[in-house]
Amino acid sequence: RLKQQLERLDSSDDERKPDRVVVQELSSLERDLLREALHIVKDLKQRLSHRFHLEYS
């Protein structure tokens, strides 16, 4: 995300929002790392939800 934000500063590209990651511009390694990180976050959310009884019906 930081890499893309810095590139936008250099190019003065105001069309895209700075908090968005353009997945198509990531290398395959970066996409794999992002996918793994999102899986970890999902697992953490599930564990916290179960631990603190945050499941909603």
C-alpha positions as CSV (number, residue, x, y, z in Angstrom):
1,R,0.0,0.0,0.0
2,L,2.8,2.4,0.9
3,K,4.6,1.7,-2.4
4,Q,1.5,2.5,-4.4
5,Q,0.8,5.7,-2.3
6,L,4.4,6.9,-3.0
7,E,4.0,6.2,-6.7
8,R,0.7,8.3,-6.7
9,L,2.5,11.2,-5.0
10,D,5.2,11.1,-7.7
11,S,2.6,10.9,-10.6
12,S,0.0,13.3,-9.0
13,D,-2.7,10.7,-9.8
14,D,-5.8,11.9,-7.9
15,E,-8.2,9.5,-9.5
16,R,-7.6,6.7,-7.0
17,K,-8.3,6.8,-3.3
18,P,-5.1,6.6,-1.2
19,D,-6.4,3.8,1.0
20,R,-7.0,1.4,-1.8
21,V,-4.6,-1.3,-3.0
22,V,-4.7,-2.1,-6.7
23,V,-4.2,-5.8,-6.6
24,Q,-3.4,-5.9,-10.4
25,E,-0.3,-3.8,-9.8
26,L,1.1,-6.2,-7.1
27,S,3.7,-8.8,-8.0
28,S,2.7,-12.4,-7.5
29,L,4.8,-12.6,-4.3
30,E,3.0,-9.5,-2.9
31,R,-0.4,-11.0,-3.9
32,D,0.5,-14.2,-2.1
33,L,1.6,-12.3,1.0
34,L,-1.6,-10.2,1.0
35,R,-3.7,-13.3,0.6
36,E,-1.9,-15.0,3.5
37,A,-2.2,-11.9,5.7
38,L,-6.0,-11.7,5.0
39,H,-6.4,-15.4,5.9
40,I,-4.6,-14.7,9.2
41,V,-6.9,-11.7,9.9
42,K,-10.0,-13.8,9.1
43,D,-8.8,-16.5,11.5
44,L,-8.1,-14.0,14.2
45,K,-11.6,-12.4,13.8
46,Q,-13.2,-15.9,14.1
47,R,-11.2,-16.7,17.2
48,L,-12.0,-13.4,18.9
49,S,-15.7,-13.7,17.9
50,H,-15.8,-17.2,19.4
51,R,-13.8,-16.4,22.5
52,F,-15.8,-13.3,23.4
53,H,-19.2,-14.8,22.3
54,L,-19.7,-12.2,19.6
55,E,-21.6,-14.4,17.2
56,Y,-24.8,-12.8,16.1
57,S,-28.0,-14.7,14.9
